[in-house]
């Protein structure tokens, strides 16, 4: 009977149980000597729109994203606080996806804020 396991990747497996039975003259019953389960991995497919494990973009630290953008790490902390830089807090650490940050920069959100005029 095929078993489908779902996680980040869909893994197709074939699982087969082989049982060995004998007739016991002593008890006048069928006795199961052993069950053998054989599992064969057939094919690994990604769900549509998902990357394989080797193609996944890794998470970058504050130092790495600062080097990627060519700015000081203090600038990164200011952008997170003041300009809604795409960042994810993992425990006490900030983590970044370079593609998210690159899209944020391309959208012009890292530039200076436009100052409004005050009406007198």
C-alpha positions in Angstrom: 0.0 0.0 0.0 1.6 3.4 -1.0 2.2 5.8 1.8 2.5 9.5 1.1 4.4 11.6 3.6 3.9 15.4 3.5 6.4 17.9 4.8 8.2 20.7 3.0 8.8 18.1 0.2 6.5 15.4 -0.9 8.2 12.0 -0.6 6.6 9.0 -2.4 7.3 5.7 -0.8 6.1 2.1 -1.2 5.7 0.2 1.9 5.1 -3.5 2.0 4.6 -5.8 5.0 5.5 -9.4 4.6 4.2 -11.8 7.3 5.3 -15.4 7.8 2.7 -17.7 9.4 2.8 -21.3 10.4 0.2 -23.7 11.7 1.0 -24.9 15.2 -0.1 -28.5 15.9 0.6 -27.9 19.5 -1.9 -25.0 20.0 -4.0 -25.7 16.9 -3.7 -22.1 15.8 -1.9 -20.1 13.2 1.2 -18.4 14.6 2.8 -15.4 13.1 6.6 -15.9 13.1 7.6 -12.5 12.0 6.5 -9.3 10.2 9.0 -7.8 7.8 8.4 -4.2 6.6 10.1 -3.2 3.4 10.0 0.5 2.4 11.3 1.7 -0.9 11.9 5.3 -1.7 10.6 6.0 -5.2 10.7 9.6 -6.0 11.0 13.0 -4.3 8.9 15.8 -5.8 8.6 19.4 -4.7 5.2 20.9 -4.3 4.5 23.6 -6.9 6.2 26.8 -5.9 8.6 25.2 -3.4 12.3 25.1 -3.6 14.3 21.9 -3.0 16.4 21.7 0.1 19.6 22.4 -1.9 18.1 25.5 -3.6 16.7 27.2 -0.4 18.1 30.6 0.4 19.9 30.7 3.7 19.2 33.1 6.5 21.8 35.9 6.9 22.9 37.5 10.1 23.1 41.3 10.7 26.9 41.3 9.9 26.3 39.3 6.7 23.4 41.5 5.4 25.4 44.7 6.3 28.4 43.4 4.2 25.9 42.4 1.4 24.6 46.0 1.4 27.9 47.7 2.1 26.7 49.5 5.2 27.5 49.5 8.9 25.6 47.1 11.2 24.2 50.0 13.2 22.6 51.2 10.0 20.8 47.8 9.7 19.4 48.2 13.2 18.2 51.7 12.5 16.5 50.5 9.2 14.8 47.7 11.1 13.4 50.2 13.6 12.7 53.2 11.5 12.2 52.0 7.9 10.5 48.6 8.3 13.4 46.7 6.8 12.3 43.1 6.2 13.8 41.1 9.1 12.8 38.2 11.3 13.7 37.9 14.9 14.9 34.4 16.0 15.3 34.5 19.7 17.6 37.5 20.3 19.0 37.5 16.8 17.8 39.2 13.6 17.8 37.1 10.5 17.4 38.2 6.9 16.7 36.8 3.4 18.9 38.5 0.9 16.1 38.4 -1.7 13.6 40.1 0.6 16.1 42.9 1.5 17.1 43.3 -2.2 13.5 43.8 -3.1 13.0 46.3 -0.3 16.0 48.3 -1.5 14.8 48.2 -5.1 11.5 49.6 -3.9 13.3 52.6 -2.6 12.4 52.1 1.0 15.9 52.4 2.3 16.3 55.9 1.1 15.6 59.1 3.1 12.1 59.7 4.2 10.3 62.5 2.5 9.7 65.4 4.9 6.3 66.9 4.9 5.7 70.7 5.3 4.0 72.0 8.3 1.1 74.3 7.8 1.5 77.5 9.7 
